[in-house]
Amino acid sequence: MMDISYCSDKYQYTMGKSFYDLGMSNKRAVFNLFFRQAPDKNNWAVVSGISESIEMIKNLGNKDEAFFEKFLPGENYKEFRKFIANVKFTGNVYAMKEGEIAFPTQPIITIEAPLIEAQILETPLLCIMNHQMAVATKASRVTRSTTKPVSEFGSRRAHGPWAATYGAKAACIGGCANTSNILTSVLFDNLSTGTMAHSYVTAFGSTIQGELEAFKAYIQTHKNEPLILLVDTYDTLKCGVKNAIRAYQECGIDNDYQYGFGIRLDSGDLAYLSRKCRDMLDKAGYTNCKIFATNALDEYLITDVERQDAKIDAYGVGDAIATSKHNPCFGNVFKLVQIEDTPVIKRSEDKIKLINPGFQVTYRIIQNGKFKADITCLRGDATCKKIESCAELPIQSEFDETQSKVFPAGSYGWKVLQEQVIKDGEILYKDSPIPLKREYYLSNLASLNETEKRLINPHYYKVDISDELYDLKMGLINNIIKEIKEFNEK
């Protein structure tokens, strides 16, 4: 298997050599992993990938010098190769939980470590987190488009086996009831689901009688299991549903079948077909027979189908989730925010690329069980102390002075979003099964206002930074502007 600890870019190591040669290797650095914008013009995303990130960090330092010589050859790199081959992670990691709801600029992962150790984590961390957060966030959108269960089954269209397996994990954290991927179910103790493809039906011959025999054979070989028959191989209404009803009748499956049974629609006008199928099934006495729908679905199609009074009990969604089809590239970045005790900032031509400097922590303000605002602070600053003592708390949008609110003293609770998962190289993190991570996500989702969960034009949740962080940020920017001016006046 590929060692993802070294799924990296060469420049992480060429920079590292410079740090090593200049005696900067052990300078204490703080890096933040965060995103600037959420997909689909929303303003939040679902966190997934923390457990794999920790595993990747743990495995750092398991290669010998010969490995590094393949991409850092020559005498010039000899001493650095010896050094880097023995690098193990010795720093601290703070991270949000999987299933957390995160907003732009908030640190999802913070690395505090010797400079080289932190720097070489950038690419593998972003590789893991960008993939899983893209899928988890898309799964959240799809599952929010309906109150019915959604299954993930996009493995065949995922970007490789690793993406299929861990994407399915992320999809389940983001709200999917289960996945078709068996490796995900084995690795993460999660339910997998699946019944038949069209090839199963045609294996009994391309005849209507063959379809009936296929259905009966499946039922007989899968008693005491959930049963779902695929009814659109030839004609859904003229033979598929009729054969399904007949097969259930002849095999003794009735409304009392305790394991659950149904049919699957995979083509055509799903709203129309589901209504017609429902009528046919009910008239045959199969009121408990469920209708499962697939066919290139996403959150927009599901919303439209449900507006048309579809009689669908559950959905299966493939490539829209597995590839995060509308927004396949998630925008997490990894930026240095402090070196030793000195906060640093990146300022560029694009305002959106301006970062928050310093060693940060995010507080979530809670009232009556609902999330009201997030405030990112410098660790231990005056705003941190104010929040932790539940003192009066005024907040104001960094970019819009008209957006402000005051939380009276004692009127709110709070939680810290980043918890320490690695301390001095030792792992503190305790992993949990996917169903618990999904439950955590769903509890977070329930704590948002309904308007903040809209798929289109959601109400924007209040996100702020502390006065101390704002002052630090503006001070650094103003110093840079002053230096640029003086530099150009020379």
N, C-alpha and C positions, 0 to 999 in steps of 0.2 A: 504494500500500500504506500501511496505517496506520503511523505512526511510534510504535513502542512506548515510546520514551524519554519520551513525554508521555502515556502511558496512566496518568494519575495522578489523585489527588484534589485538589480545590481547596485544602484546608487545608494541603497541603505548601507552597503558595505564599503563603497568608495568614500562616502562621508565618514563612516566609522574609522577608516584608516587615517583620515586627517585628524579626527578627534584623538586617536591613539598616538599619532606622531607628535601632536602638540601638547600632550599631557592632559587632555580634557576628558578622558574616558570616564573618570569617576565623578565628574561634576554632577551634582544632583539636578535632574531635569524633571519637569512636570509637563506631560502631554495630555491633551483632551481629545477624545473621539466624540464628534457631534455632527449633526446635520444642519444645513442652513435653511432648507425648504423641504416641506413634506410633499409627497406625490399628489397628483390630482387636485391641486389647488386647495388641499386641506391644510390644517396647521398642526397635525400630530401624526405620530407613527407608533407602531408596536415594536417593543424591544424583543429580539430573539438573537441567539448566537453567543450568549455569555458563557455557557458551559463549554462550547467548543473553543472559544477564545482562551479560557483558562487552561484547557487541555493543551492547546498550542503553546502557551507560555511555559507550562510545566515541562514540555518536551524540548525546549530550547537547550542547545549545548550537547546534543547526542551525536555529533558528526566529528570525524577525525580531520586532520589537516589535509589529507588527500582529497576530501570532498571540496574544500574551499580552494584547493589548487586548480580545480577544473574551471573556475570562473575568476580567480584572483591569482593568475600564474606569475612566475618569475621571482627573481631574487628580491625585488623591491617590496614584495608583499610577504616575504618569508617570516619576519617577526610578527607581523599582524596576523598571519594565518595561525601561528602558534597561540597567540592571544585569543583570537575569536573562537578557536576550536574548544577552548576551555570556559567560554562564557556561559554561565547559568544565570537565570533571572534571580536577583537578590532583593528586588524592590517591593513596592506596595502597589496594589491595584484596588481601585474603588469602582463599583459598577452598579448600574440599575439592575433590577431583577428582570428575568425573562417574563414577559407578559405585562411589563410596565408600559404606560402610555407616556411618551416623551414628546417634547416640543422643541422647536428650533433653537439652536445655540446652547442647549443644556448639555453638560458633560454626561454622555451615556457610559463611557469608560474613561477613567483617569489613571494614567500610569505615572508613578513617582519612583524614579529609579536612576542609577548611574546612566549618563547620557547615551552611551553606546547601547546598553541593554534596552533602553526605551526606544531609541531610534529604529533599531532593526525589527521592532514589532509592527511598525506602521503598515506595511503591505499585507502581511497575513491577517492582521486584525481587521483591516478594511475589507479584505476579500471575504472573510467570514461574516462580518456584521452587515456589509452592504447587501450581500445575497439574502441572508435570512430576514433582515428587516424589510427588504422589498417584498418578499413573499408573505411575511406575517401581516404587513400593512395592507397588502392587496386582499389577503384572506379576510381581514377585518372588514374591508369595504364590501366584499361579496356577501359575507354572512350578515352584515347589517342591512342588506337590501331585502331581507326576508326574515320571518319568524320561524321558518321551516329549517330542519337540519340540512347542512351542506357537507358533502363528502369531497375530499380532495383526491383526484386521480389523474394527475398530470405527469406521472413519471416518464412516460414514453416521449414526452415533448420537452422534458427538462434538459438543461444544458450539461448532461453527463450524469453518471451514477451518483457522484457526491452531491450534486445539486438536487437530484431527485430525492435522495434519502433525507438530507438535512432541510430541503425545502418543504418536504411533507411534514417534518417536525415543526417547522416554523408556521406552516399553514394551520396545524392543529392548535398551536399556541394562540394564533390569531383568530380562532373561533370555529374552525372546521370540526365537525363532530367526529370524524375519523378519516382515514386515508386508505387508498388501495395498496400502498407500498408496504410489502411484507418486511423488508429490512428495517424500516422505521419502526414498525410495530415490535420487532424483536429487540432492537437496540434501546428503545425508549419506553417499553412496556405500555404500548398504546394499541387501541383497537384497530384492526385492519378489516376491510370489507371488500366484497366482490362476488360476482356470480358467473355470468357468461358473456361471451362476445358473439357476434354474428357468425363467426366461423364454427362455433359450437352447433348452431342451428343448421347451417349448410352441410356440416359433417354427416348429417342424417339424410342428405340428398335434397336437391332443390325442388322440393314438392311441398304442397300444403300438408299432406299426410306426414311427410318427414318432419315438418315443424311440430306437429302434434306429438310425434314420437320423441323428438328431442326434449320437449317440455316434460313429458311423462317420465322419460329416463332420468332427467335431472332431479325431479321431485323424488323419485324412488331411490336415488343414490345420495340424497341429501336430507333425508328425514331427520327431524329433531334439530334443524338449522333454519335460519331465515331463508326464505325462498323468494327470488325475484326473477321473473321470466321476461326476456327481451322480446318485445312483440312487433317490431317494425321491420323484420327481415324482408318480408314480401309485401304485406299491406296491413297496416295497423288495425283498421276497423273492419275490413272485409274478411280477414282470417286470423290475424295475430291475437287479438283480444279474445275472439271466439275460441281459438285453440287453447289459449291460457285457461279460460273458464272451464272448458271441457277437460283439460288435463287435471286441473285442481279437483273437479268433480269425480273423475274416474280414479284418482289416487287418494280419495278420502280426505282432502284438505277442505275444511270448512271455516266458518267465521271464528270458531273456537281454537283454531290452531295457535298454540301459545308462543311459538317462536317468531311469528310475524311472516307475512307473505305479501306479494305484490307483483306489479308489472313495471317494466321500464320502457319509456319512450325516448328514442334517440334521433328522431328526425321529424320534419314537418312542422306544422303550426301547433306548437305545444299547448297553447291555451285552448284552441278548438278541440284538438285531439283529447286532451285531458278531460274536458267536459263530456265529450261523447263516451269516452272510456268509463268515466264515473257512472254515467247512466246505465251502460251495459252491465257493469259489474254489480251495481245496486239491484238491478232487475233480476240478476241471477242469484241474488241473496248474498253476494260478497261485499257487504258494506264495510268490512274491516280490511279489505284488500287495498294496499297502499299503491299510490302512483308515484314512481320515481322518474325524474326527468333529467336528461343529459342533452348534449348537442351544442357545443361551442358556446356555453353560457358564460356570462359575467354579471356584474352587479346591475348594469343598465338593462340587459335583456331580462333578467329575473324581475326587476322592478316593473318592466312593461308587461311581462306575462301575468304578473299578479294583478296589475290594474285591469286586465281583461278577464278577471274572475276565473283564472285557471284553477283546476282541481288537482293540484300537485302537492304531494305530502313531503317530498324531500328532493334535493337537487344534487347532481354530481357536476363538479367543475374541474376542468383539466388545465389546459395551457394558460388560461387567463390568470390562474393563481400560480401555477408552477413556474412560469416565466415572468410573473408580474407584467403581463403583456402590454398594458398601456404605458407603464413606466418601468422598463426593465432595469434601469440603472439607478440605484438608490444613491443619495448624495452625502453619505457620511464622509467626514474628513478627519485628519489626525494632525493636530497642530501643537507646536511647542508654545507653552504659555508662561513658563517660568524656568530660569536657570539659576541654580543656587537660590539665593533669596531675592533675585531680581525678576520681577514680572516682565514679560516681553509681549510684543504685539506684532501682528502682520497687517499692514495697510497697503491696499492695492488700488488700481484704477476703478475696480468694481466695488461699490459700497457694500454689497452683500458679502464680500469676502473679508470684511473687517471682523476681527475676532475679539473675544473677551480675554483679557490677560489675567494672570495670577492663578493661584491654587483655589479652586472653586468647589462649592457644594450647593445643591438645590433643595429648597424647602417647598413642600406642597401645603397650602393653606386649606383647611377643611372646616366646613360649617354644616351641622345637621346631616352629616354623612355624605355631603356633596363637595367635590373639589371646586374651589373658588378661584385660586390663583397660584402661580408658581413664581418663586423668587430665587434667583441664583446669586449667591453672595461669595465674597472672599471668606475663606474658612476662618471663623473666629472673629469676624468683624462685628461692628456695633449692631448691624441689622440681624445677624445670627442670634446675638444675645437677646435682642428685642423679641424675636420670634419665639425663642425657647422659653422666655418668661411670659409669653402671651400678652405683651404690652401693646398699647395702641400702635397700629401698623398702617401707615399711609403708603400706598403704592401708586405708581404712575408709569404709563408706557414710555419706554425710552424714546420712541419715535413720534408720539402723539400726545402732547400736553393735555389735550381734552379728555384723554382716557385715564381716569384716576379713580381711586376708591380708598376709603379709610375703614379698617377693621378695628372696632372698639376693643379696648383691653378686655381680656377674658372671654371674648366672643367667638374664639376660633381654636381649633386644634391644628396640629401640623405633623408632617412626617418628612424625614430626610430620604431623598430618592437614591442617593449613591451609598451603598454599604461596602465596607472593606471585605474583599474576597481573597486577597493575598497579602500577607504581612511578612516583610523581610524574606521574601522568597517562599514562605510556607503557605500552603493553600488552606484557607479558612472556609471556602465555599462548600456548601452542602447541596448537591444536586437533588432534584425531585422529579417525579414522573410527569409526563406531558399533561395528563388530566389535571394535576394540581396547578400547573402553569397556566393552562387554559382557564381554570376557575379564577386564578388571580387576575388574568386579563379581563374576564367578564365582570368581576367585582369592580375593577377600575373603570370599565366602560359604564357600568351602572351608576358610577359616582359622577359622571359628567352630565351636564345639562342636555336635554334632548336636542336643543338647537345646535349644540356643539358636535352632534353625531350625524348631522345631515350629510348626505353624500355630495350634494351640490350646494355651493354657497353657504357653508356652515358658519354659525356665529363663532367669532374668534375668542378663545379662552384667554384670560389675562396672564401674560407672561412678563416678568419684570426682572431687573437686576438691582442689587442694593445700591444705595447712594455711594457707598465706599468703592464698589466696583466701577460704577459710572465715573466717579471722580478720577480713579486710577486710569481708566481707559482714556478719558478725555485729556488727562495730563500727558500721557504718552503720545497721543495723536498730536497735541499742540506742540510738544517738544520736537517731534519729527518734522512738522510743518515749518517750524522756526529754523531748524537745521537745514532743511531743503532750501529755504529762502536765502539763508546766509551762504550756503554752498554755491548757489547760482549767482550771488552778488560778487563773488571773488573774481 
